[in-house]
């Protein structure tokens, strides 16, 4: 249940009778509320080893999205970070897209995924033309959406740059009812909560903490897990994926969370703030929209271990108000998100021409 799935949960609550359409559904991987819904999948569901190696089937995703049968629906809402916005809706239907990001691994984060040293052999030869084809498809299908909502001003800028479309900014929901402080003092470790994928720059964080005096705990799984575990120093504890209750305890017990990537939005710092903890965040992308320097955290502006270590060191001289951190998170609560998204839908329905 990462950020995109948490958005989906709120959308499902706003439209309790709506069926869900997805490329792939791994049973038991999402909240019970979503598991209980009517879920339709595509041919991707039946590909070999897809539950653990779905990324390998990326070239098939556009065709899978186009294969979804949406006949009979008047309103289609896509929650898209890859190909969902490319679905084909029936004539007369309204298509609203909540865009987490244009396909980052073929646009602005391409080198983070497939740059020098990331891939080799046949893959290195095939990836450039494949990425070019996916970029062309992404632009060509942008017009299938009638209105866009973006999860941040940063992503709205990407939508404008790549698709030539405007987007309403609606930050994603933070579960401030669940993520709460418990009054304890900050602990003796810093915390990373992240998918272990290239663009998250976990290796940079490990380098910044290596040999230093501070403990680091890393929560999350992904294709980089084994490599990063081998690189981690003694001060770092790689915890793997954890359940929500454990995550809340880790937030409450940490000194601060750390995020080194260029995020589309970045929900983790706000979950930590809801528990009364600040964040150290890279000062580009969505991080600029979630952290108020000196009030809710610290920014660093160079993607180097030295710059991150200096930002982490600066925490020693700062004192953060738990109530102020909590208030900042509550401005992004699930209730706020759902009210904003409901207004977005109602406004779009009120201005829908006869397509």
C-alpha positions as CSV (number, residue, x, y, z in Angstrom):
1,X,0.0,0.0,0.0
2,X,2.3,2.8,-1.3
3,X,1.1,6.3,-2.3
4,X,-0.7,5.3,-5.5
5,X,-2.6,2.5,-3.7
6,X,-3.6,4.9,-0.9
7,X,-5.0,7.3,-3.5
8,X,-6.9,4.4,-5.0
9,X,-8.4,3.6,-1.6
10,X,-9.7,7.1,-1.3
11,X,-11.1,7.1,-4.8
12,X,-12.8,3.7,-4.0
13,X,-14.4,5.3,-0.9
14,X,-15.7,8.2,-2.9
15,X,-17.3,5.9,-5.5
16,X,-18.3,2.8,-3.4
17,X,-20.2,1.1,-6.3
18,X,-17.5,1.5,-8.9
19,X,-15.7,-1.6,-10.2
20,X,-11.9,-1.4,-10.4
21,X,-9.9,-2.1,-13.6
22,X,-6.2,-2.8,-13.4
23,X,-3.4,-4.4,-15.4
24,X,-2.6,-6.9,-12.6
25,X,-3.9,-7.7,-9.2
26,X,-1.7,-9.7,-6.7
27,X,-4.2,-11.1,-4.2
28,X,-3.6,-10.0,-0.7
29,X,-1.3,-7.1,-1.6
30,X,-3.7,-4.2,-0.9
31,X,-6.1,-3.1,1.8
32,X,-9.1,-5.4,2.5
33,X,-11.5,-2.6,1.3
34,X,-9.9,-2.9,-2.2
35,X,-9.6,-6.7,-2.1
36,X,-13.4,-6.8,-1.5
37,X,-14.2,-4.8,-4.6
38,X,-15.1,-6.1,-8.1
39,X,-11.7,-6.2,-9.8
40,X,-11.1,-6.6,-13.6
41,X,-7.6,-7.4,-14.9
42,X,-6.0,-7.8,-18.3
43,X,-3.9,-10.5,-20.1
44,X,-0.9,-9.3,-18.0
45,X,-2.5,-11.2,-15.1
46,X,-1.7,-14.5,-16.8
47,X,1.9,-13.9,-17.9
48,X,4.6,-16.1,-16.4
49,X,6.1,-15.0,-13.0
50,X,4.2,-11.7,-13.3
51,X,3.7,-11.3,-9.6
52,X,7.4,-10.8,-9.0
53,X,8.7,-9.8,-12.4
54,X,5.9,-7.5,-13.8
55,X,8.4,-4.8,-14.7
56,X,9.8,-7.0,-17.4
57,X,6.5,-6.8,-19.2
58,X,6.5,-3.0,-19.5
59,X,6.4,-3.0,-23.3
60,X,3.1,-4.8,-23.2
61,X,1.4,-2.4,-20.8
62,X,0.0,0.1,-23.4
63,X,-1.8,-2.8,-25.2
64,X,-3.0,-4.1,-21.9
65,X,-4.5,-0.7,-20.9
66,X,-6.2,-0.4,-24.3
67,X,-7.7,-3.8,-23.9
68,X,-9.8,-2.9,-20.9
69,X,-13.5,-3.0,-21.8
70,X,-15.1,0.1,-20.3
71,X,-18.3,0.0,-22.4
72,X,-21.4,1.3,-20.6
73,X,-19.6,3.7,-18.2
74,X,-20.4,7.4,-18.2
75,X,-17.4,8.4,-15.9
76,X,-13.9,6.8,-15.9
77,X,-11.3,7.9,-13.4
78,X,-7.8,6.7,-14.0
79,X,-5.1,6.8,-11.3
80,X,-2.0,6.8,-13.5
81,X,1.8,6.6,-13.1
82,X,2.4,4.6,-16.2
83,X,-0.3,3.7,-18.7
84,X,-3.7,3.9,-17.0
85,X,-4.4,7.3,-18.6
86,X,-4.2,5.5,-22.0
87,X,-7.4,3.6,-21.6
88,X,-10.1,4.0,-24.3
89,X,-13.4,5.2,-22.9
90,X,-16.7,4.8,-24.8
91,X,-18.2,7.7,-26.8
92,X,-19.9,10.2,-24.5
93,X,-18.0,9.1,-21.4
94,X,-15.9,11.6,-19.3
95,X,-12.3,10.5,-18.6
96,X,-10.7,12.2,-15.6
97,X,-7.1,11.3,-14.8
98,X,-5.3,11.6,-11.4
99,X,-1.7,11.6,-12.6
100,X,1.0,10.6,-10.1
101,X,3.6,11.3,-12.8
102,X,4.1,10.9,-16.5
103,X,5.9,7.6,-17.1
104,X,9.1,8.6,-15.2
105,X,11.4,5.9,-16.4
106,X,11.1,7.1,-20.0
107,X,11.0,10.8,-19.3
108,X,12.9,12.8,-16.7
109,X,14.2,9.8,-14.6
110,X,15.3,7.7,-17.6
111,X,19.0,7.8,-16.6
112,X,18.3,6.9,-13.0
113,X,16.8,3.6,-14.2
114,X,18.7,2.8,-17.4
115,X,21.8,5.0,-17.3
116,X,25.5,3.9,-17.6
117,X,26.1,0.8,-15.4
118,X,22.4,0.1,-14.9
119,X,21.8,-2.2,-17.8
120,X,24.1,-4.1,-20.2
121,X,24.1,-6.5,-23.1
122,X,20.9,-6.9,-25.2
123,X,18.9,-4.8,-22.8
124,X,21.2,-1.8,-23.3
125,X,20.7,-2.1,-27.1
126,X,16.9,-2.6,-26.9
127,X,16.0,0.0,-24.3
128,X,16.6,3.3,-26.3
129,X,14.2,2.5,-29.1
130,X,11.7,1.0,-26.6
131,X,11.8,4.2,-24.5
132,X,11.3,6.3,-27.6
133,X,8.3,4.2,-28.6
134,X,6.8,4.5,-25.1
135,X,7.4,8.3,-25.1
136,X,5.6,8.6,-28.5
137,X,2.7,6.4,-27.2
138,X,2.5,8.5,-24.0
139,X,2.1,11.8,-25.9
140,X,-0.2,10.3,-28.5
141,X,-2.7,9.1,-25.8
142,X,-2.6,12.2,-23.6
143,X,-5.6,13.5,-25.5
144,X,-7.7,10.6,-24.3
145,X,-8.1,12.4,-21.0
146,X,-10.6,15.2,-20.7
147,X,-9.2,16.7,-17.5
148,X,-6.1,16.1,-15.5
149,X,-5.5,16.4,-11.8
150,X,-1.8,16.2,-10.6
151,X,-0.5,15.2,-7.2
152,X,1.8,18.2,-7.0
153,X,2.8,21.4,-8.8
154,X,6.0,19.6,-9.9
155,X,3.9,16.9,-11.7
156,X,1.6,19.5,-13.1
157,X,4.7,21.1,-14.7
158,X,5.6,17.7,-16.2
159,X,2.1,17.2,-17.6
160,X,2.3,20.6,-19.2
161,X,5.8,19.9,-20.5
162,X,5.3,16.5,-22.0
163,X,1.5,16.5,-22.8
164,X,0.8,20.1,-23.4
165,X,-2.1,20.0,-20.9
166,X,-3.0,21.9,-17.8
167,X,-3.7,20.1,-14.5
168,X,-5.5,20.9,-11.2
169,X,-3.1,20.2,-8.3
170,X,-4.6,17.9,-5.6
171,X,-2.0,16.5,-3.2
172,X,-2.5,12.9,-2.2
173,X,-4.1,11.8,1.1
174,X,-2.2,11.3,4.3
175,X,-3.9,9.0,6.8
176,X,-3.6,11.3,9.8
177,X,-6.2,9.3,11.7
178,X,-3.8,6.4,11.8
179,X,-0.4,8.1,11.8
180,X,-0.4,9.9,15.1
181,X,2.2,11.0,17.7
182,X,2.4,9.2,21.1
183,X,4.3,11.8,23.0
184,X,7.6,10.0,23.2
185,X,10.9,11.9,22.7
186,X,12.8,11.5,19.4
187,X,14.8,8.3,19.1
188,X,18.4,7.6,18.2
189,X,17.9,6.5,14.6
190,X,16.9,8.1,11.3
191,X,14.4,6.4,9.0
192,X,14.1,5.7,5.3
193,X,10.8,4.4,4.0
194,X,11.0,3.7,0.3
195,X,10.7,1.3,-2.6
196,X,14.2,0.0,-3.3
197,X,14.4,1.1,-6.9
198,X,17.1,3.1,-8.7
199,X,15.6,6.6,-8.7
200,X,15.1,6.6,-4.9
201,X,18.9,7.1,-4.4
202,X,19.1,4.8,-1.4
203,X,22.8,4.1,-2.2
204,X,23.5,7.8,-1.7
205,X,21.8,7.7,1.8
206,X,23.8,4.6,2.7
207,X,27.0,6.4,1.7
208,X,26.1,9.5,3.7
209,X,25.6,7.4,6.9
210,X,28.5,5.0,6.4
211,X,31.0,5.2,9.2
212,X,29.1,8.0,10.9
213,X,27.7,8.2,14.5
214,X,24.0,7.9,13.6
215,X,21.9,4.8,13.2
216,X,19.8,4.3,10.1
217,X,16.8,2.1,9.5
218,X,15.6,1.3,6.0
219,X,12.0,0.1,5.4
220,X,11.0,-1.3,2.0
221,X,11.5,-3.8,-0.7
222,X,12.2,-3.9,-4.4
223,X,14.6,-5.0,-7.2
224,X,17.6,-3.2,-5.6
225,X,17.1,-4.9,-2.2
226,X,20.0,-7.5,-2.4
227,X,22.5,-5.0,-3.8
228,X,21.7,-2.3,-1.2
229,X,21.8,-4.8,1.6
230,X,25.3,-5.8,0.5
231,X,26.3,-2.1,0.5
232,X,24.9,-1.2,3.9
233,X,27.3,-0.4,6.7
234,X,27.1,-1.4,10.4
235,X,25.1,1.6,11.3
236,X,22.3,0.6,8.9
237,X,19.5,-1.9,9.5
238,X,17.7,-3.1,6.4
239,X,14.2,-4.1,7.7
240,X,12.5,-5.0,4.4
241,X,8.7,-4.4,4.0
242,X,6.8,-3.9,7.3
243,X,3.1,-3.7,8.2
244,X,1.4,-0.4,8.9
245,X,1.4,-0.7,12.7
246,X,5.1,-1.4,12.7
247,X,5.7,1.5,10.3
248,X,3.8,3.8,12.7
249,X,6.0,2.7,15.6
250,X,9.1,3.3,13.5
251,X,7.9,6.9,12.6
252,X,7.2,7.6,16.3
253,X,10.5,6.3,17.4
254,X,12.8,7.9,14.9
255,X,14.6,11.3,15.0
256,X,13.7,12.2,11.4
257,X,12.9,10.6,8.0
258,X,15.3,10.9,5.1
259,X,14.4,11.2,1.4
260,X,17.1,11.7,-1.3
261,X,15.1,11.3,-4.5
262,X,13.4,13.8,-6.8
263,X,9.9,12.8,-5.7
264,X,6.7,13.4,-7.6
265,X,5.1,14.4,-4.3
266,X,6.6,12.4,-1.4
267,X,4.0,11.1,1.1
268,X,6.5,9.6,3.5
269,X,7.7,12.9,5.0
270,X,4.0,13.9,5.7
271,X,3.3,10.5,7.4
272,X,6.3,11.1,9.6
273,X,5.1,14.7,10.4
274,X,1.7,13.3,11.3
275,X,3.6,11.3,14.0
276,X,5.5,14.4,15.1
277,X,8.8,13.8,13.3
278,X,10.6,16.1,10.8
279,X,12.1,15.1,7.4
280,X,15.4,15.6,5.6
281,X,14.5,15.9,1.9
282,X,16.2,16.6,-1.4
283,X,15.3,20.1,-2.5
284,X,13.9,19.4,-5.9
285,X,10.5,18.1,-7.1
286,X,7.7,17.3,-4.7
287,X,9.9,17.6,-1.7
288,X,9.8,21.4,-2.0
289,X,6.1,21.2,-1.5
290,X,6.1,19.1,1.6
291,X,8.9,20.5,3.7
292,X,9.1,24.0,5.2
293,X,12.8,24.5,6.0
294,X,13.4,24.9,9.7
295,X,9.7,24.3,10.5
296,X,9.0,20.8,9.3
297,X,12.4,19.7,8.2
298,X,15.6,20.4,6.3
299,X,16.3,20.5,2.6
300,X,19.6,19.7,0.9
301,X,20.3,20.8,-2.7
302,X,23.1,18.6,-4.1
303,X,22.6,14.9,-4.7
304,X,25.8,13.9,-2.8
305,X,26.6,12.0,0.4
306,X,28.4,15.1,1.7
307,X,25.5,17.4,1.2
308,X,23.1,14.9,2.8
309,X,25.4,14.4,5.8
310,X,25.6,18.1,6.3
311,X,21.8,18.4,6.3
312,X,21.5,15.5,8.8
313,X,24.2,17.1,11.0
314,X,22.2,20.4,11.0
315,X,19.3,18.6,12.8
316,X,21.4,18.8,16.0
317,X,20.9,22.5,16.2
318,X,17.2,22.6,15.5
319,X,14.1,22.0,17.6
320,X,10.8,21.1,15.9
321,X,7.4,21.7,17.4
322,X,5.4,18.4,17.3
323,X,2.1,20.2,17.1
324,X,3.3,22.3,14.1
325,X,4.5,19.2,12.3
326,X,1.2,17.5,13.0
327,X,-0.8,20.5,11.7
328,X,1.2,20.6,8.5
329,X,0.3,16.9,7.9
330,X,-3.4,17.4,8.7
331,X,-3.6,20.0,5.8
332,X,-3.1,16.9,3.6
333,X,-5.5,14.5,5.4
334,X,-7.6,11.9,3.7
335,X,-10.7,14.0,4.3
336,X,-9.1,17.1,2.7
337,X,-8.1,15.0,-0.4
338,X,-11.5,13.5,-0.8
339,X,-13.2,16.8,-0.5
340,X,-10.9,18.3,-3.1
341,X,-11.3,15.4,-5.5
342,X,-15.0,15.4,-5.2
343,X,-15.1,19.1,-6.1
344,X,-12.8,18.4,-9.1
345,X,-15.2,15.7,-10.4
346,X,-18.3,17.8,-9.8
347,X,-16.8,20.8,-11.5
348,X,-15.8,18.6,-14.5
349,X,-19.3,17.0,-14.7
350,X,-20.8,20.5,-14.6
351,X,-18.7,21.7,-17.6
352,X,-18.9,18.6,-19.7
353,X,-19.8,19.3,-23.4
354,X,-21.6,16.8,-25.5
355,X,-18.5,14.9,-26.6
